[in-house]
Amino acid sequence: MADESNDPLFFRRILITIDEDDRPSTTRAFRFAMTLAKDYGAHLGIASVLESNDISIYESLMPDKLNEKRDHLRQVVRDYAKRAEAFGVEQVRPIVAEGGDVDDVILQKIVPDFQPDLIVCGADVDFASHGKPGAIGLRLGKKADVSVIVIR
């Protein structure tokens, strides 16, 4: 096997996780991911998860309310995709999923479908809706089979 220690490392499929509850951290992570995707000519997946905890029992019984939340999240992700395209990223894919724990949904649904070689996420520092600050990035870093970069 050839020695690759001096070869440059490039990522070809970058997945950025968007947390609507933590805009400052997400914005910094997004800026990093789209810069990297543009510089590397990489595919950029922009993903967000509609969390079960964000849906009240009342909302779950009212299809219109649930669809409203879904539509809002889809629009947020589409807006990020448009920004990436305007920045010059050529291959952008918006992704929205639903489920329980964000990290599990990302790893079990989104990663197998998009097949990234790098996951970029914000540090969850400004609004720690996930238990404790940095929880999603930490859990992704521990569980993912691909590289994870957490941007503070």
C-alpha positions as CSV (number, residue, x, y, z in Angstrom):
1,M,0.0,0.0,0.0
2,A,1.3,3.4,-0.9
3,D,2.1,6.0,1.7
4,E,-0.7,8.6,1.6
5,S,0.6,10.7,4.5
6,N,1.6,13.6,2.3
7,D,-1.3,13.4,-0.1
8,P,-3.9,16.2,0.2
9,L,-7.2,15.2,1.8
10,F,-10.3,16.3,-0.1
11,F,-14.0,15.8,0.7
12,R,-16.4,15.1,-2.2
13,R,-19.7,14.9,-0.4
14,I,-20.3,17.3,2.5
15,L,-23.4,17.2,4.7
16,I,-24.3,20.3,6.7
17,T,-26.8,19.9,9.5
18,I,-29.1,22.8,10.0
19,D,-30.6,23.5,13.5
20,E,-33.4,26.0,13.2
21,D,-33.2,26.5,17.0
22,D,-29.5,27.6,16.9
23,R,-29.1,30.1,14.1
24,P,-25.7,31.7,15.1
25,S,-24.0,28.3,15.4
26,T,-25.7,26.9,12.3
27,T,-24.8,30.0,10.3
28,R,-21.1,29.7,11.0
29,A,-21.2,26.0,10.2
30,F,-23.1,26.6,7.0
31,R,-20.6,29.3,5.9
32,F,-17.8,26.8,6.5
33,A,-19.5,24.0,4.7
34,M,-20.4,26.0,1.6
35,T,-16.9,27.5,1.4
36,L,-15.4,24.0,1.6
37,A,-17.9,22.6,-1.0
38,K,-17.2,25.5,-3.4
39,D,-13.4,25.2,-3.0
40,Y,-13.5,21.4,-3.4
41,G,-16.2,21.3,-6.1
42,A,-18.0,18.9,-3.7
43,H,-21.7,18.0,-3.4
44,L,-23.4,19.8,-0.6
45,G,-26.3,18.2,1.3
46,I,-28.2,20.6,3.5
47,A,-30.2,18.7,6.1
48,S,-32.5,19.4,8.9
49,V,-34.7,17.2,11.1
50,L,-38.2,17.9,12.3
51,E,-37.8,16.5,15.9
52,S,-40.5,14.7,17.6
53,N,-40.0,16.8,20.8
54,D,-40.8,19.9,18.7
55,I,-44.3,18.6,18.0
56,S,-46.8,18.9,20.8
57,I,-49.6,16.3,21.3
58,Y,-52.0,19.0,20.1
59,E,-50.1,19.6,16.9
60,S,-49.7,15.9,16.2
61,L,-53.5,15.6,16.2
62,M,-54.0,18.4,13.8
63,P,-52.6,17.6,10.3
64,D,-52.6,21.2,9.3
65,K,-50.4,22.3,12.1
66,L,-48.0,19.4,11.5
67,N,-47.9,20.2,7.8
68,E,-47.3,23.9,8.6
69,K,-44.2,22.9,10.6
70,R,-43.0,20.6,7.8
71,D,-43.4,23.3,5.2
72,H,-41.6,25.8,7.4
73,L,-38.6,23.5,7.8
74,R,-38.6,22.7,4.1
75,Q,-38.6,26.4,3.3
76,V,-35.7,27.0,5.7
77,V,-33.6,24.3,4.1
78,R,-34.5,25.5,0.6
79,D,-33.4,29.0,1.6
80,Y,-30.0,27.7,2.7
81,A,-29.7,25.8,-0.6
82,K,-30.4,28.9,-2.6
83,R,-27.8,30.8,-0.6
84,A,-25.2,28.0,-1.3
85,E,-26.1,28.1,-5.1
86,A,-25.8,31.9,-5.1
87,F,-22.4,31.6,-3.5
88,G,-21.3,29.3,-6.3
89,V,-21.8,25.7,-5.0
90,E,-22.8,23.8,-8.1
91,Q,-24.3,20.7,-6.6
92,V,-26.7,21.3,-3.7
93,R,-29.3,19.0,-2.3
94,P,-31.8,20.1,0.4
95,I,-32.8,17.3,2.7
96,V,-35.6,17.2,5.4
97,A,-36.3,14.2,7.6
98,E,-38.4,13.5,10.7
99,G,-38.0,11.4,13.7
100,G,-36.8,11.2,17.3
101,D,-33.2,12.0,18.2
102,V,-31.6,14.2,15.7
103,D,-28.3,12.4,15.6
104,D,-30.1,9.0,15.1
105,V,-32.2,10.4,12.2
106,I,-29.1,11.9,10.6
107,L,-27.1,8.7,10.9
108,Q,-29.8,6.2,10.1
109,K,-31.8,8.0,7.4
110,I,-29.8,10.9,5.9
111,V,-26.2,9.6,5.9
112,P,-27.1,6.2,4.1
113,D,-29.1,8.1,1.5
114,F,-26.7,11.0,0.8
115,Q,-23.4,9.1,1.6
116,P,-21.3,12.1,2.8
117,D,-17.6,11.7,3.5
118,L,-17.8,14.8,5.9
119,I,-20.5,16.0,8.2
120,V,-20.4,19.6,9.4
121,C,-22.5,20.9,12.2
122,G,-22.8,23.8,14.6
123,A,-21.7,23.6,18.2
124,D,-25.2,24.1,19.7
125,V,-23.7,26.8,22.0
126,D,-26.3,29.6,21.6
127,F,-29.5,27.6,22.1
128,A,-28.9,24.2,23.7
129,S,-32.3,22.6,22.9
130,H,-30.7,19.1,22.8
131,G,-29.9,18.6,26.5
132,K,-26.5,20.2,26.8
133,P,-24.4,22.4,24.6
134,G,-22.7,20.6,21.7
135,A,-24.7,17.4,22.2
136,I,-25.5,16.7,18.6
137,G,-22.0,17.3,17.3
138,L,-20.5,15.2,20.1
139,R,-22.9,12.3,19.4
140,L,-22.4,12.5,15.6
141,G,-18.6,12.6,16.2
142,K,-18.8,9.4,18.3
143,K,-21.3,7.5,16.2
144,A,-20.6,8.5,12.6
145,D,-18.4,6.4,10.3
146,V,-17.3,9.5,8.5
147,S,-15.4,12.6,9.6
148,V,-17.3,15.2,11.6
149,I,-16.4,18.8,12.0
150,V,-18.1,20.9,14.7
151,I,-18.0,24.7,14.1
152,R,-18.2,27.0,17.1
